[in-house]
Amino acid sequence: MTDLEQVKIDGRTKEARALKSTGSESSGNAYDKMSSLARAEARAREIRGNMPEGGETRDKFWAPPPPPGFDYQWKMRTVMGEEFYSYQVELARNGWEPVPLSRHPELMPAGWTGETIEIEGLLLMERPKVFTDEAREQDARAAREAVLTKEMQLRDGRSNDLGPREVQRFSKSRSPIAVPGDE
């Protein structure tokens, strides 16, 4: 049996060509070297397959797209190691649930014992998209109302404490000023 048959490497790869070029040596040393090289190259291909195009690093808070009809967001779980249970209750009330690790195991390191996806104190959570859309519309409405309120306050005076503002009453005349030591 040749080394190529022992390692079971596809004959079209670099490893197989390198193994063929060594001849049919049956020494354990050649087999160990080839096995190690083949494993290293296979691992390098796997790592490169996980990298984004162009060699750029991916944002550590990147998350895959959610299933249709759902929204993913990173939500606070801990700050400096301390959990905020009241905030977790509020999230649950608003429909947020942790995304199970089984759905995206590639986001956590091998050997991770947790059942959720956590990065730097943040937990990947999901809820139906309809609730997120409603919350965004409510936030936009509140922002528009705040702007309108401030515009009215500027126009009418803040609770009439200083009276109406005359915004365009600035003097724009230009004249030379005296500079000390220019005599």
Helices and strands as residue ranges (DSSP letters): H 3-7, H 14-21, H 28-50, G 53-55, E 70-76, E 78-79, E 82-83, H 85-93, E 97-98, G 101-103, G 105-107, E 118-119, E 122-128, H 129-156, G 158-160
